[in-house]
Amino acid sequence: MGINLGYGIQNQETGAAGFSATFELNPRFRRGSLNLFAGTSLQSDDNRLRAVGGFKWSPDNTWVIGNQYDGRAQNPFVQYLFGNNSVGLLYVGARRLTLTGGVSF
């Protein structure tokens, strides 16, 4: 269990930067790991607190599937992890497919 504070450079739907704070639960299993998260987000385009949440499942710590609710829409995704980096596909609002990339530090 933990708390995650974040800052996003770009929001997929609006292009707005934003802050988030989530509580996270990370149970481990024989095969894989699960991440459950819930919290709030504040995006610079409307300055409203929104509820956010979702889950990520990784069977091998290389591939990840999940869904995130960004306060506006459900966004299913798949990611490939390598080192501190990731690439993936995000189905924004279950309407538009987009390529994602990330770095963890």
N, C-alpha and C positions, 0 to 999 in steps of 0.2 A: 504494500500500500504506500502511496506517496502523493505528493503534490507537484504538479508541473506548471510552471509559469512560462508563457511563450510570447513571442512577437512575430507576426507574419508580415513579410515584405509585400505580399500580394494575395488578396483574396480571389479565389477563382471566379466568383460571380460578379464582383463589383470593381475589382482592381484596387480596392481600398486596403490600406495597411490596417492592422489591428492587433490587439492584445488578447490573451486568453489566460484563464486560470482553471485547471481541472484537478479533480481528485482521481487517482488511478489505482486500480487493483490489478496485479500481475501474477496470477497463479501459473505455476509450471506443472507440466504433466510429463509422463514418460516420453511421449512423443509430442513435442511442441510446447507452445506457450500462448497464453491469452492475455490481452490487455483490454480492460474495461475502463472507460473514462466518462466523466460527467463534470460539467462546470459552467462557466460563463465566458462570453466573448464580447469585446467592445470593438466595433469597427469604425474607422475614422469617417466613413461616408455618411453615417447617420447618428453616431454617438449614443446608441442605445445598447444596454446590456441585453444579451440574448442567451438563452440556455443552449448549451452544446453537449454533445455526447456521442458515444459510439463504441465500437469494439474493433480489435485487430486479432487475427489468429495466424500463427506461424507454425507449420508442422515441423520445420527444419531450421529455423532462424536464418533462412535465405529468402524464401518466398513468404509473402504476407497477403492475406485477403481480409477485407473488412468493410465497414460502413461507418461514415461519420455524418452526424447531423450538425450542420454549421449554424443553426439558429434560423435558417430559412428553408433548407431543403435537405433531403437525404442524398448522400454522395458515396455510392459503392466504389471500391477501388481494389487494385492488385498492385503489389510492389515487389521489386527484386532488390535485395540488400547486398552490398559488397563493401566491406570495411565500414567506414562512417558515412557512406553514400547510399543513395537509393534512386531508382528510376521506376516509373510505374504509369499506370493508366487510371484515370479518375473519371467516373461517369457523373458529371456535374448535374445535380438536380434530376438525375435519371433522364436527362435530355441530350446532353452534349458530352462527347468523349474528348478528354484532353490528356496530354502527356505531362507527367510530373517529374520533378527531380528534387533531391534534398541532400543536405549535409547535416550530420549531428555532431555537436561538439560540446 
